[in-house]
Amino acid sequence: MTSTRKMPTRGFPEAEYNHRLERAQEYLISQSLDALLLTTEVDIRYFTGFLTQFFQSPTRPWFLVVPKTGKPVAVIPAIGAAAMSRTWIEDIRTWSSPHPDDDGVSLLARTLTEVGLRIALPMGRESSLRMPLTDFACLRQRLNGTEFVDASPIIQALRLIKSELEIEKIANACACVGDAFDAASNLFSVGQSDVEAFRRFKIECLQQGVDDVSYLVGGAGSGGYDDIISPPSGRPIETGDVLILDTGCTYDGYFCDFDRNFAFGTVDDEVRLAYRTVYRATEAGLATARPGATCADLFYAMHGVMEREGEVGRLGHGLGMQLTEGPSNTPWDETKLRPGMVMTLEPGMSFGEGKVMVHEENIVIRDGEPELLTRRAAPDLPIIG
């Protein structure tokens, strides 16, 4: 059934982009930097609102120059000029791409020459260049004397705290997918292949109002599952199976990211206990998620519930324009929680003979208790059939 839910307004007012720009420029000036050079979809979209799936193609490079004063300058393939002109960006410089010899390098070099000699470019954890290394070497040669500095700290600091308009989009994606999960008894059944289960769930998410089911993984197995990152195999669902679906759906360029578990027929007490354990671990995370606590505190709160069982990987992460963003709920991440941060709580543990149980919720840090963006999972393992 198609959702009749009122959806948030798409896009952002220009004031939102002005605020992001002002914060970036304050940092640039404080660090005696002349500009940011951005090359990835999310970083370009964060400052421009330029939303397109055309970035799925690796053929063309795209650039945005954010100077320490004035508005950003887009240096992009000509095919994107019309779409970029519908954003708040005014200075749009283009070239015919793909080009066999000079795919935007000389145009970008001329643009950077206008802004100064100290250019910040993301270089740290979870960053990528998204232009050929040979082209970047050519750019550096053309800009002889220019210093490139790591921009990761400013990008991470800017995107760490979400505006209420950003949170509204994430919450809407969560609500749509929550409604799809609520339809589980009508979507999944014994005898159905896992391929069909995935397909029906994707369709339901779209009908509930998400723009795309950008990420859907999971697993099903007798008495539990041992793999939660693979595509479906075609295996039929059987009585005694446990199915997990972990999805990152988008609304207007913002992700939700959470999972739900379902059992078919009867399962043993070991499986039920594993489910209740990761649920209690999430409760511990919710009780700890307060301003001033660290991501490491979140990790240890959840880990403490599961430590005798053996936790799986990091226990959650940031969420927003990407399915996973910094920071990470790990023992080594001392990032302090602040109001406006959107996080996942994702306790996972091993149990039995090579089985795992994973649970995930999405929250936003508030003054006092966190706000759940997902509809809380059932405290006991749901049974279908």
Secondary structure, DSSP 8 states (H G I E B T S, - for coil): ---------SS--HHHHHHHHHHHHHHHHHTT--EEEE-SHHHHHHHH----GGGG--SS--EEEEESSS--EEEEEGGGHHHHHTSS--EEEEE-SS-SS-SSHHHHHHHHHHH-SEEEE--STT----S-HHHHHHHHHHTTT-EEEE-HHHHHHHHHB--HHHHHHHHHHHHHHHHHHHTHHHH--TT-BHHHHHHHHHHHHHHHT-SEEEEEEEEEEETSBS-SSB-----B--TTEEEEEEEEEEETTEE--EEEEEEES---HHHHHHHHHHHHHHHHHHHH--TT-BHHHHHHHHHHHHTTT-B-S---EE-SSSSSEEEE-STT---B--TTBEEEE--EEEETTTEEEE--EEEE--SSS-EESS----SS--EE-
